[in-house]
Amino acid sequence: MSKRHRFAHNFILILLLLLCATAGYAAPPETDAVQKVDAAAEKSSEKKQKSKKKRKQRKKVVRGNAPCLAWLPQNTEARAVILCVHGLGLHNGTWEPFGKTMSQRGYAVYAIDVRGFGSWMEARGRERVDFASCLEDVRRTLKVIKRAHKALPVFILGESMGGAIALRTTAMYPDLVDGLISSVPAGDRFNQTKTSIKVAFHLINDPDKPFNVGEGVIKQATKDPELREAWLNDPLAKLELTPRELLQFDRFMKGNRRSARKIKDKPVLMVQGSNDKLVRPRGTMELFDRLATPEKKFVLITDAEHLIFEESQFSKADIDLVDKWISSQIGADRADNANNKD
């Protein structure tokens, strides 16, 4: 077979594998994870500098090697703990409005950076996406949180990729969490075939060369021009990923179909925005149906886009939903403990 024919043959094989994965067939087994005018350019630079300064002013708490932010209740004891995990391309700072709001309701809220995102991008040798290491980061963080808040129930909340990580964590380490809140954790996405073809071309060229996927994700995730601009100009947002990272991401998301069946007794709240143009609601519903636990609740949030809890996208009703659900679980736990004592 000539070199040209081998190239064409390999390309077709890669493309078929990607298209099969898109169509819902079994994914491969997981391994360990124009020039602008000067004024406009200057304005963009100023925005980035201000954003960087704002990020630096935040108090960072390192928990088990994972960069972590914390928002704690003031002048009152915490009722429960929430560990937040961000979505693809984002970072722990996107949870700040949610963290502040929930801390005012008596919750101790933490948020970590997923490996390869946020402050990890500046860590030499750890700047690539790595889901196996991420799960270990989450496990260590949960252990530290449980030691710091011994008497409190701990809930894990994730959105999109973070929702999938939170789900996988609950399946793998049920003793470390008391409940799961998972927002749009499914891997069933709109325009997936188009994305797969794009990844295939870049994979053949150089599997480790990053290319821009963030702009496309942002366009699908929201129609809000202000949110789009903030996301694009956020210095901690990761807009470029390598083909290898994207394939790892795809395998991880699809692997949660198996993980959902392993959650047998933990309470789960799963949510999906009705106007989500990135993740198909059908995929989230299918994942919800696979959960083995009888204590599960699905909520379709009217008019919500892809992001529900991050980047100030939540409404008071969304906060009330989370607050009431966690409160009901805390009440149930107390009742069970009282019955056990009797």
Secondary structure, 3 states (H helix, E strand, C coil): CCHHHHHHHHHHHHHHHHHHHHHCCCCCCCCCCCCCCHHHHHHHHHHHHHHHHHHHHCCEEEECCEEEEEECCCCCCCCEEEEEECCCCCCHHHHHHHHHHHHCCCEEEEEECCCCCHHHHHCCCCCCCCHHHHHHHHHHHHHHHHHHCCCCCEEEEEECHHHHHHHHHHHHCHHHCCEEEEECCCCCECCHHHHHHHHHHHHHHCCCCCEECHHHHHHHHCCCHHHHHHHHHCCCCCCEECHHHHHHHHHHHHHHHHHHHHCCCCCEEEEEECCCCCECHHHHHHHHHHCCCCCEEEEEECCCCCCCCCCCCCCHHHHHHHHHHHHHHHHHHHHHHHHHHC
